[in-house]
């Protein structure tokens, strides 16, 4: 009897493992993706053209709180401590991105934004839903093809106001450069995360003509450590702190990422004082084909970066710089380096042709390829399951 029970338990375990492995191929379709095409056209989109420099709101959208009985990475982060520390550091928009859970701690606050981090797969292919309407529970825990990643994105989009692909370069590369050249529908790329930067992934998407804007987050797992908190921020140009206003501005690219210098041995009191004088973007305008950026202090270097991440121009020791847009420039994004790792990352200006510069051709399901995959996947799955349950020894 003991032997029979052991075999039965083993069969159940192997069946469950096989099902989880096969699930993506059993239910998700195969997509035809638009061919990656660099930005083109006679017009140039500049999200900062009519900038009001008085309206910057400082935000963080990635930090996990104590949830799920302390099983997740936010076990050292009580929710009340998160809010008190980030408010002390001058953040007006504080998003708690618990795994597969919407934190409602401050839901009665006028600036509350419903957020959660989706994903429980081994390769850290995660997404953050800003303005989430509900938690979507399905995910594929093992390897995901580009089509399967698109399937998850498409399931999340109706359930959120704005969707970010987060830490693409993290761990086993949750999103490859090729993925970001093909995937459609999402809005933001978390290019700045205190654990890892994904600037080359952002450039891969931009070089493929994808108008995706920056997200910069701490993603801190220990709120008591000032070297993990308040080191990255997203600055959003919005006169209102209301989440609808914040989200609309981010969709339009009216934001920038900021890596913040933290000196050795700095505590939260000193950090809070220094946070009052962080560098700010004053203007970024295009006039007569010349792109001009201006900040409120002198930078060590201003860099203009274009197609495939190529540095097109450097200007040292200046608080403002100009770039003459050429016919060969598909997009230009700007890095303003203030030294000691404190860098401002602007969203790109880019060429476009249609009436809507943010218009995107979506990936479409290939009925033929999907039917072939379904037929093959289900046949193989049922064959292996049958063989497993007829196994006697």
Buried (B, 14 or more C-beta within 10 A) or exposed (E): EEEEEEEEEEBEEBBEEBEEBBBBBEEBBBBEBBEBEBBEEEEBBBBBBEBEBEBBBBBBBBBBBBBEEEEBBBBBBBBEBBBBBBEBBBBBBBBBBBBBBBBEBBEEEEBBBBBBBBBBBEBBBBBBBBBBEEBBEEBBBEEBBBBBBBBBBBBBBEBBBBBBBBBBBBEEBBBBBEBBBBBBEBBBBBBBBBBEBBBBBBBBBBBBBBBBBBBBBBBBBEBEEBBBBBBBBBBBBBEBBBBEBBBBBBBBBBBBBBBBBBEEEBEBEEBBEBBEEBBBBBBBBBEEEEBEBBBEEEBBBBBBBBBEBEEBBEBEEBBBBBBEBEEEBBBBBBBBBBEEEBBBBBBBBBBBEEEEBBEBEEBEBBEEBBEEBBEEBEEEBEEBBEEBEEEEE
